[in-house]
Amino acid sequence: MLNENSIMRKLKIRDLTLRDGQQSAFATRMKQEQIDRVLPYYKDAKFYAMEVWGGAVPDSVMRYLGENPWTRLEKIKAAVGDVSFLTALSRGRNLFGYSPYTDEIIDGFCRNAIESGLGIMRIFDALNDVDNVKSTVKYVKQYGGIADCAVCYTIDPKYPPLSLWDKLRGKKNPQPVFTDMYFLDKARQMAELGADMITIKDMSGLIPPRRVYNLVKRFKDSLTVPVDFHTHCTPGYGLASVVSAIAAGVDIVDTNIWNFAGGPAAPAIELIYIFCKKMGVEIDIDMQAVAKINAELAVIRKELEAYDAVKQIPKPFNPLTDTLPAEIDAEFDRAVKAAVEINEEALIEACHKIEAYFGFPKPNKVVQEAEVPGGMYTNMVAQLKALKNEDILPQAMALIPRVRLDAGLPPLVTPTSQIVGAQAVNCAMDIKNGKPMYTTKSIQFVNLVKGEYGHTPVKINPEFRMQIAGTREETPYDTSKYQMQPNPVLENCGGVKLAENEKEVLLLELFPLVAKDFLTKTKCEAHAAKQAEIEKAKSAEEAAKPKPEPITGQTVNAPLPGRVLQYLVKAGDKVKAGQDVFILEAMKMENNISSDYDGVVKRLLVETGTAVANDAPVVELE
């Protein structure tokens, strides 16, 4: 039985396909022309919101596709109009990069993004430090955008079991930090800042159904703004947790379209559509338009095959036209019942059977058991392969709780997840080489411990900070020392500046190396194209000029170099031999030049005022 609160309730859908979907599964390699092919159908689909920007999009489209990120946003806006809010993901004061920026840059970025079509800015901070999202919230709202503040879900480390000796000495593992009240407190602080909505952002897909049910309930009971739920399917909780969030009364859920869903991405809207029908929840989405998008995505996925991280395509399915087998339909019913009864085990089991039937990837057990983000794990593996030390992976994984705790227990979200993972590898290498832990440390880890990324969830031991960063006091990044990127004149590209407008300046600030290469190439190509057009126009102009009529008669020539000052005859005049026909100025003297022949003036060959060489024809007679 469904609870009364779920009957005819409306649920909003944020589509992630064009940003998070392609980033999770296809390395953000969709070209603008591929995106353009699906946009007319998106306009018909009428999603509440479309996440199309932020994350890896601005960097990747410049780095790999040679495209302008601002143009991408503007083209999507032009195609979709006001039907859906366009959404971007940003890292608080770090925006799209990893460096803290001044308010001036945050202001300009938010203003330009909203002017270019952005409707919702989803703002998060890798440390859940609310101070780091203040400026972005302020400027997004100032320029008419919707501020969506995201609370990053993370979990406490799995600490190694205490030995008997440790227990006898009274040693205890740290108390849990990331409780439901921790996340609710962060959400309340963000709402007080002026957040227009709050997202539970489970970037790792590690939140199980019961936990998200409880969190959504707490958020809905305590907040007056809408609540969104964002997750991924990598460890195997994604679909079940979204269903659980819907049962708990969440306002918005994030989904992908079928061919870009599942695995490392969010669940498929098509499955959520079936669940909502069974739960009595209404979603205002044109599923026929979604089917048209999905048909084109199937083609695009083949075009992106070289970048496909999953290489497992789900079987074709359209919930409007295809009938579910009885046993799978029953699993949907079982999952709904389990969600309402908060039966986590049954809900997960039913959802796994549904996903297996349709051919979505199986849960990643390694990531699930390690309880770390999939990207963090794969980066650690890649790092150790490069070092030819894959054998120490188990030790590096075992060191993650220690490194996290030493560093103030940062949430495992980009970039802190990568910083912690890389440092765990460094520490494992130190131990293997017979050196103390933290002999090798990255600059990013030093800056994290120093305090440049913001306040960590738990305080860092001053002695550890001294060991790592050379100071006992937390030292925030001083934005007053921020220096803008150089913006030179490109002398070889027409003398234009590298960044010629505010949008280009912002690209240069957020992505210094990538934007420099992109803008230089763009400006030089534009200059070369302009020069080619000029040369083409000159050639066309020369070609269009009438060819001079050949001289066939007798001519009166200039006896010396000079300038034709005046004609004494005109075309059609009869001329006698010895008659003066023009005046030639030479060496500051005026000279009357006469004809040697009788005849009729056919043409005056030189315009008055024109300099002529010695013996140059000036008048033609016939």
N, C-alpha and C positions, 0 to 999 in steps of 0.2 A: 504494500500500500504506500502511496505517495503522501508526504505530509502536505498539509493545506497550503503552506507558504510557497510550495513549488508550482502550484496549479496556475497556469496561464501567466506565469512570471516571464518577463522579457529579459533576454540575455543579449548583450552586445558582443560582437566578434571583432577582434583586431587581427587582421591578416598579416603574417610575417614573411610570406613567400618571397617577396622581392628584396628583403634585407636579410633577416636572420635565417630564413629558409635556405637561400642560396649560399649564404656564408657558411652555414653548418655543414652542408653537403657538397657544395661545388666551388669552394674557395673564392666566392664572390667574383665569378668570371662571366656573369651575364652581361652581354653588350647592350648598348642602348637600343639597337635595332631589334634585339630579342625582346626587350622589355616593351618596346613600342607595339609589338605584335599582340600583346595581351591586354593592353590598357583599355581599348574600347569595351572589352568584356568586363573589366573591373568597374568601369563606370556603370554598367548595368547591374553588377553584383550588389553594389550598395553596402559594402562593409562599413561598420562604424568607423574603423580606422585602418590604415595601411601603413605598416612600418616599411619605409623605403630608403632610409638614409641613416647615416651614423654607423657605429660599429666599424667594420673594415671597408665599407663602401667608398668613402672619399679617398682613402689611401689606395685601394686596389684599382679603382677605375683610372686613376692617374698612372699608377705604377705599371699595370699590366695591359690596360686597354687603351691608354692614351686619350682618355675622355675627361671632360671637365665635370667634377661632382656637382657644381652649381647648376650646370646645364641639365644634368639628370633630374635633379629635384624640380626644376622649372618645367621641363617637358612632361613629367608625370602630372604636375599640377594643371598644366594646360589641357591635358587629356582627360583627367578625372574631374576637374572643377571642384565644386564644393560638395560633391556627393559623399566623399569620405575624408576624414581628417588624415592628412599625411603626418607620419610620425618619424622622429629620429631618436636615436639613442646617444646620449652623451655622458661623459664621466665627470659631472660636476665642474669644478674649477679646472680640471684637466681637459675638458671638452672632448675632442676626439683623440688627443694624444696622451702622453704620460707626464707632461710637465705642467706645473701650476701656471695659470695665466693671470694677468692683471684684469681688473674690472673693465678697463677700457677695451680690451680684446674680447672679453665675454660679452660686453654690451654690443659691440659691432657684430660679433658672430650671431647673437640671438636676433638682432634687428635684421640682418641680411637673410638669415634663414627663414624668418617669418615673411619677409617681403618676397622671397622666392617661392613661397607656397607652403611652408611648414605650418601645421596646425597644432601638433602636440610634440613637446620635447619631453622624452622620458629621461629623467635625470637620476643618476645613481653615483655613489661613491664607493670605491673599493674597500674602504674601512668602515662604511656606514657612519662616517663622520658628518653629522648634519651641517656643521659649519662649512663644509666643502660644497654644499649644494645651494647655499643662500643666494649667491650672486646670480646664478643661472635662473633660479626661480624668480628672482626680482625682475630680471630683464625680459624673460619670456613673457611674463604677465604684463610688463610695461608696454610691450609691443603687440599685445593682443593675442598671444598664444596661450595654450593650455599647458600648465605645469604638472607633469605626471612624475611624482617622486617615487623612486623605487627603493624598497627595503631589500637588500641583498640577503637571501637566505643562505645560511651556512650552518655547519654543525661543529660541535666540540670534537677535538681529536679523540681517536681511540688510543688512550694511553696504555703503555705496556703493563701487564699485570704486576702488582707489587710482590716482591719476594717475601718470604717469611721473615727474613732479617729486617727488611724495610718496615714491615708491619709491627715487628717488635720494637723498633725504634720510633714508632708513632708516625711514620711517614704516610701521607695521604696524597692521592691524586687530586688535582685541582677540582673545585666545584664547577658544575656546568655554567657556562656563560650565556650561550645562545638558547635561552629559554623563550617560551611564548611571550613572556612579559618583556624580554629584551627587544623583540621585534615590534611589539605593540608600542613600547615606549618610543622607539625610533619613528614609527608611523605617526604617533601623536605629535612629536616634535616637528616633523615635516608638514603636517597639517597646520600647525601653528605658524609655520613660515609662509603659508599661503598656497600650499599644494592644492590643485584642483581635483586630483585623484591620486590614489596610492596603489602602487603595484607591488605584489609579493613576487619578487624576481628570483626564481630558482634557476639560475643560469647553468647549474650542473645537473639538474634533473634528479637531485638527491632527496627531495622532500616526498615522503610516503603519504598515502591518502589520508590516514588518520590525522597526521600532523597538519596537513593543509586544511582539513575540515575544521580543526580546532582554531587555527590561525584566522581563517576567514570569518568564523563565528565571532571571535574576539574583535577583529577589525570592524565588522559590521555593527557590533554592539557599541563600539566606542567611538567610531568616526562618523562624520556626517557627509564625507565625500565618497564617490564611487571607489570600489575596490576591484582591481584587475589581478589576474593570476597568469604568470608566465613560467613555463617550464620546458624541459626537453625530455626526450624519450630514451636517452642513452642507457641509463642503468635499469630501465624497465618499469619505472613508476609513472611516466608521463601521462598516458591515457587515463589510467585509474585515478591519478591525482586530479586531473581536470574534471572528471566526472564527480569526484568527491567535492571539489570546490563549487561546482554547480549545485550539488545537493545542499551545500552549506549556505547558499544564497549569494555567491559572488556576482558582481555586476557585469564584468567583462572577462573573457578568456581569450588567450592568444592561440591561434592555430595556423597551420599551413595547409595548402591545397595538396591533394592526394599524392601527386608525383614528386612533390618536394617535402613530404611529411615523413614522420617516423624516424627511427634510428637516432642520429644526433640532433635532429630537428624536433619541432613541436608536433603534437598529434594532428591528425587530419580533420579538417572541418567536416568532411563527409561522415566520419564516425560520430563526431560531436552532434551533427544534425540528427542522426538516428537516435542518439541518446536523449536529445532534447525533446523529440517527438514523444518518446516513451515516458519522459519525466514531466510532460505537460508544460514545458518551457518553450516560449516562442522566440525564434530568432528571425529578424527581418533581413534575410539574405535571399537573393534570387539564385537558387541552386542551379537553374538552367544556365545562367551566365557563368557560374562556377564550373560547370561541366565543360563549357567552351574554353575557359581558361586552362582547365586541366588537359584538354585535348592538345592545346598548343604547348603546354609544359612538357607533355610526353615527347614532342618533337624536339624541344629545346634541350631536354635532358640527354637525348641522343647526341645533340651537337656539343654538349658539355661532358661527354663521356670520359675524356682524358682527365677531368678534374673530379670525377665522381668518387667521393670518399666511401660510399656505401656499396655501390655496384650490386644492389639488390632492388629490383624494380617491383613494386607491388602489383598484383594482378588488377587488370582494369575493373573499375566499379563505378556505377552511377546510382546513388540512392533513390533517384526519381524513377528509374526505369528497370533496375535490376532487383530481383527478388532474393532475399536472404534464404539460405537453407534453414530448415526448421531448427537444426541443432545450434546454428550460429545465432539465429534470432533468439533462441532460448538463453544463450550466453549473454546477450544484451539485457534481457529481462533479469537474469541472475545478477548481473553487474549493477543494475539500477537498484534492485532490492538490497544488495550488499552496501551500496553507497548510502542509502537512506538509513540502514541499520548500523552504519559505521563498522561494517565487518570487513576490515582491511584485507585479510588473507583471501577471502572469497572474491572480493572486488578485483584484486590484482590477478588472481588466477583466471577469472572470466575474461578480463581485458587481454591477457596474454594469449588466450585461445582465439579471441577475435583477431588480434594482430597476426597471429601465426596463420590463420585461415587466409587472410588477405595477402600474406607474403611480406609483411614488414619485418625489418631486422629483429633478431632476437636480442634480449637484454645483454648488455656488456657486463658480464659477471665480474671481471677484473675491476672495472670502475666501481661497480656496485659494492663489492667487498672492501675495496680500498677507501671508498667514500671520499674520493677526490674527483674533480672535474676531468672529463675525458681528455680535453685539450692539455691539461696540466700533466696527465699521465703520459700522453703521447710525446709531449715535449721532453719529458725526463728520459724516455726511452731513446728519442732521437739524440739527445745530448750525450748519453752514455755510449750509443753506437759510434758517434763521432769521435769519442775518446777511446773507443775500442775497449770498453770496460762494462759491457752489458751484465757481467756476472755480479756486480755490486748493486743492481737494481733493488733486490729485496731489502738490502740495508738502507739504501737511499729512501725507500718507501717507509721503512720503519723509523727513520729519523724525522719524518715530516712533523709528527706531533711535537717533538722536542724543539725543532726549529720554529714552528708556529708559536709555541708558548714563549720561547725566548724573545721572539720579535713582537710580542704583544697580542698574540692570537688573532692575526688579521683574517678576515673572511677569505675563502678560496674563490676569488673572482679576479678577472683580469684587471690590473696587472699583478696584484699581490699574489695570486696563485702561482704565476710564473716565477715571481721573485723567490717565493718560498721553495718551490720545486727545484729551481736551479741551485739554491743554496743547500738544499738537502743533498743534491748530487755532489756539490763541492765538499761538503762535510764528509760524505762517504769516501770520496777520493782522498781527503786528508787522512782519514783513519787507515785506509789501505796503504798509504805511503808512509805510515808511521808518524804522522804529524798530529798535533792537537786540532780538534774541531775548530772551525772558523779561521784556520790559517789562511785559507783561500776564501775570499768573499767578494761578491759583485758590488759594483758601485751602487746599484739599485737597492741591494740589501742594506748597505751602509746608510743610504738616504732614508730608507724605511725606518730603521732603528733610530736614526738621528731625529726623526720627526717631520721630515720634509713632505711626506705624503699626508700628514694629518695625525689626529689622535687615534691611537690603536684601542681596540675594545678593552684590553687590560693594560695597566701601566707596565712599562718595561723597567726591569731592574737597572738602576743607575750605574751599577758596576758593569753590567753587561753592555750598556750603552757606551760606557767609557772604553771598554775593550774593543768594541766594534767601530765606534764613530769618533772616539777621542774626546767625548764630552759627557758629563753626567746629566746635564739638563736637556730636556726636550727642546729641540731647535726647529721651529717651523720654517718653511721656505719663505724667504723675504722677497715678495714680489716687487718691492721698490728697486731691487737690483736687476730686474728683468731688462734685457736688452733685445730690441727688435732685430729681426734678421736683416742682413744686408740686402739692399735693393738696387743693384748696379744698373747702369745703362749698358745695353747690349749693342756695342758699336758695330759689330758684324751683322747685326740683324735690323738694320735700319735706324739705329740710334734710339730705340724705344727702351723704356724701363722694363726690368724683369717682371715686376708686378705693376700693372698700369691702373688698377682700380682697387677699391676696398676689398672686394671678394677675392681678388688674386693675392692681395697682401695677407689676408686671413689664411689662405691656403699655405702661403710661405711660412707663416708663424706656426701653424698647426703641424705641417709636414715639411720641415725645412729641406731635407735632401730630396725627397720624392717630388715636391712641388717645384724646387729649383730646376730639376731635370725636365719635368713636364712643361713648365712655363718657358724655359729656354728653347726646347724643341718646338713648342707651339709658336712662339714669336719668330723663330728663324724660318719655320715652314711658311708662316704667313707672309713674312718679308720676301721670301723666295717666290711665293705665288704672286705677290703684288708686282715684283720685278718682271716676272714672266708675262703678266697681263700688260704691263707697260710696253714691253718689247713687242708683244703681240699687237697691241694697239698701234704702235709706231709702224710696224710692218704693214698693217692693214691700211694705215693712212698713206704710206708711200705707194702701196699697190693701187689705192684709189685715185691717186693723182693722175691726170691725163698725161700721156707721154708727149713730149714736145714734137711738134711737126718738123720734119727734116727741112734743112735749108736747101732750096733748089735754084734760087736766082743769084744774081750778083749781090755782093755785100759791101757796105761801107764799114771799114774796120777802124778801131782805135789805133792811131799811129804810135802811141806810147801809153804806159799804165796811167790810169786816172779814174775820175768819177764822172759819169754822164750827168751833166748839170741841167741841160735843157735840150728839147727837140725843136727844130725849126720847121719841120714838116710833120705830116700825119699820114696814116694809111690812105692810099688812093690819090695822093698828090703826084703830079708829074714833076720829074726832076731832070735837070740838064746837067751834063758833065761840067764840073767846076762850081756847081751850086752848093752853098753851105747847107748841111742837113742837121747837124747837132753841135752842141757846145760841150767840150771836154775840159774839165778842170784837172790840171796836172801841175804839180809843184807850185801851188798857190796861184797859178796862172790860168786864165780862161782862153781856150783855143777853139776857133771855128773849124770844124772838120767838114770838108767838101766831098762830093761824090766824084768818082772818076768816070761815071757812066751816065748815059741817058736812061731813063726808065720811069716806071711808076712804083711808088712806095707800097710794097706788099705788107711788111710788118716792121714794127719797132721791137727789136729783140731784147732790149734791156730796159728795166724800169729806171726812171730818173732817180738820181741819188745813189745808184748802184756803182760800186767800184768794178772796174774791168781791167783785164790784163792787156799787155801789149798784143796788138793784132787781133783782139777779140772782135767778132762780128757785132755790130750795133744796129744797123739798118739793112733790111733786105729789099732789093729791087726786082721787079719782074718786067 
